[in-house]
Amino acid sequence: MSNPASTAGYAGAADTLASTYESIRFEDVHRDILHLIPAPHRDGMAGRALDIGAGTGRDAAALARRGFAVTAAEPTAELREHGQRLHAGLDIRWLDDALPDLAHLTASGESFNLVMLTAVWMHLDATERERAMAAVAPLVAPQGRLALSLRHGPVPEGRRMFDVSADEVIAAGAVHDLALLHQSQRGDMFDRGDVHWDLLVLERPA
Ligand SMILES: C[S@@+](CC[C@H](N)C(=O)[O-])C[C@H]1O[C@@H](n2cnc3c(N)ncnc32)[C@H](O)[C@@H]1O
């Protein structure tokens, strides 16, 4: 699959990014929503998690260690290869699949109890975001959750990024029967003073 425009800047920087992404912990990145990550296999909840735009698999690996059967979708081959090497031996299925349409996942008809979109959505333009929500929402199982973060701040050189509002994502989710469960803001994990993040968790009703 050829790389979508939204992945601009990632392949060439993959080696550096692998150490950067793996230098921070899942528990710190997601500290504000950790209580909303469902425990797999509790209350009859199956433990299937999907990380879209998984990068080098930091979060996919943490979810696998928590007991989820994890699918990591990552279109940038250079990042995917780091992830496969770094987290070999864990229950992670790596897929070359890309927003907005997630052709492989959509065709498979699968659904997941937890779907993560960490630092990915703002790489899509407005038309792609609309299509992407239509593709992502059906992947969220009943009572399943979609956790999403949006970056705000200057666009790094060579990347494609848009300033996407939390309100837009909440409204798009509502169109596809995903209700807002959590909304907050946080500073940057790498202490970049001009970068901040919106955190959202949406839920599909039972
Ligand atoms: C800032 S990185 C975040 C990686 C990982 N989620 C993390 O938090 O470490 C953004 C990721 O989104 C991926 N990406 C960009 N466009 C995408 C698309 N159209 N579909 C899926 N992933 C995409 C990039 O390849 C990259 O791995």
Ligand as a Chemical Component Dictionary entry (heavy atoms), coordinates in Angstrom:
data_LIG
# 
_chem_comp.id                   LIG 
_chem_comp.type                 NON-POLYMER 
_chem_comp.pdbx_formal_charge   0 
_chem_comp.three_letter_code    LIG 
# 
loop_
_chem_comp_atom.comp_id 
_chem_comp_atom.atom_id 
_chem_comp_atom.alt_atom_id 
_chem_comp_atom.type_symbol 
_chem_comp_atom.charge 
_chem_comp_atom.model_Cartn_x 
_chem_comp_atom.model_Cartn_y 
_chem_comp_atom.model_Cartn_z 
_chem_comp_atom.pdbx_ordinal 
LIG C1  C1  C 0  2.543  11.159 16.189 1  
LIG S1  S1  S 1  2.568  9.525  15.566 2  
LIG C2  C2  C 0  1.797  8.659  16.912 3  
LIG C3  C3  C 0  2.193  7.234  17.006 4  
LIG C4  C4  C 0  1.604  6.481  18.218 5  
LIG N1  N1  N 0  0.158  6.495  18.217 6  
LIG C5  C5  C 0  2.131  7.069  19.497 7  
LIG O1  O1  O 0  1.366  7.689  20.242 8  
LIG O2  O2  O -1 3.332  6.891  19.739 9  
LIG C6  C6  C 0  1.325  9.524  14.313 10 
LIG C7  C7  C 0  1.138  8.180  13.654 11 
LIG O3  O3  O 0  0.015  8.236  12.777 12 
LIG C8  C8  C 0  0.312  7.478  11.653 13 
LIG N2  N2  N 0  -0.588 7.894  10.567 14 
LIG C9  C9  C 0  -0.500 8.977  9.775  15 
LIG N3  N3  N 0  -1.479 8.968  8.842  16 
LIG C10 C10 C 0  -2.227 7.863  9.105  17 
LIG C11 C11 C 0  -3.363 7.297  8.482  18 
LIG N4  N4  N 0  -3.912 7.877  7.407  19 
LIG N5  N5  N 0  -3.883 6.155  8.975  20 
LIG C12 C12 C 0  -3.319 5.566  10.073 21 
LIG N6  N6  N 0  -2.210 6.053  10.701 22 
LIG C13 C13 C 0  -1.677 7.186  10.212 23 
LIG C14 C14 C 0  1.774  7.783  11.384 24 
LIG O4  O4  O 0  2.356  6.839  10.508 25 
LIG C15 C15 C 0  2.308  7.743  12.804 26 
LIG O5  O5  O 0  2.654  6.434  13.187 27 
# 
loop_
_chem_comp_bond.comp_id 
_chem_comp_bond.atom_id_1 
_chem_comp_bond.atom_id_2 
_chem_comp_bond.value_order 
_chem_comp_bond.pdbx_ordinal 
LIG C1  S1  SING 1  
LIG S1  C2  SING 2  
LIG S1  C6  SING 3  
LIG C2  C3  SING 4  
LIG C3  C4  SING 5  
LIG C4  N1  SING 6  
LIG C4  C5  SING 7  
LIG C5  O1  DOUB 8  
LIG C5  O2  SING 9  
LIG C6  C7  SING 10 
LIG C7  O3  SING 11 
LIG C7  C15 SING 12 
LIG O3  C8  SING 13 
LIG C8  N2  SING 14 
LIG C8  C14 SING 15 
LIG N2  C9  SING 16 
LIG N2  C13 SING 17 
LIG C9  N3  DOUB 18 
LIG N3  C10 SING 19 
LIG C10 C11 SING 20 
LIG C10 C13 DOUB 21 
LIG C11 N4  SING 22 
LIG C11 N5  DOUB 23 
LIG N5  C12 SING 24 
LIG C12 N6  DOUB 25 
LIG N6  C13 SING 26 
LIG C14 O4  SING 27 
LIG C14 C15 SING 28 
LIG C15 O5  SING 29 
# 
